[in-house]
Amino acid sequence: GRIHQVAQVLARAEAGWGNWPAALDLLEDARWLDDVEGGEGHLLLGQALERAERWAEAAEAFEAYQRVASPPPGPVAAILAR
């Protein structure tokens, strides 16, 4: 719902500022990531997990993003290729 959308926007803002730990706090264990903004939260979560050097969990988040989203070409494709 609305609260999930707000959390998604906050996570995107934290990521934009490079505050990946805060983005991770907002997204980790969230059960709504599939349902908000085309699954973008999975992508942000994967990036936050990478920065925390939690590689296997990052890969799982990226796989979840690919499962629920239609990733555009460009930078997102490069992230997913990792």
N, C-alpha and C positions, 0 to 999 in steps of 0.2 A: 503494500500500500504506500501511502504517502510518506510514512516514516522511513521506509526502505529507500525511496527515491532521494530523500534528504541525506541519508547515510551515504548513498552512492555519490551524490554531489560533493559531500564533504570529503570522501575518500579521493575523488578526482582532484579536488583542490589541494589536499595534503600532498598527493603525488606531484602535482604541478609545482609545489613549493620544495619538492625534494624531501618532504617529511614522510618517508616510506614507513617508518615504524608506526606512525599514527594511522596511515592508510591500512596497514596490516591489522592494527587493532580494530578498525571499523569493519573490515571484511572477513577476517578469519572466523571460521565457524558460522558464518552467515548462511542461512538455508534459503535465502531469497535471491541469490545471485542469478539464477536462470531466468527469473521473472522481471528483472529491471533492466531497461535500456539495452535489450539484446544480449544480455550476458556480459556486458562490459566489465562488471565487477570481477569476473573470473580473470580477465586480462590484467586488471590492476592488481589483483591478489597475486597472480603469478609473478608480476614484476616486483612486488614488495617482498615476496618470498625469495626471489633471486638475490635481492639486496641483503637479505638476512642469511644468505648462503644456505638456504634450505632447498637444495636443487630438486630432489625427488618430488617434494610437495609443489614446487613451482611448475614442474612438468605436468603434474596432475591438474593444476589450475588451468594451464594453457590447453590441455586436452579437453577439459570441460568447456572452455570458451569455444574451441573449434566445434564441439558437439552442438552447442546451442546457438551459435552466431554464424553469420556469413561474413568472415573476415575480409576486409577490403585489401587490395594489393598495396604494396608500399611498405612503410615502416612496420605495420602490424604483421605482415607476412614475414618480415625478417625476424621479428621477435619470436614468432611461432616456429620458425625454422630451427631455432636453437633447441 
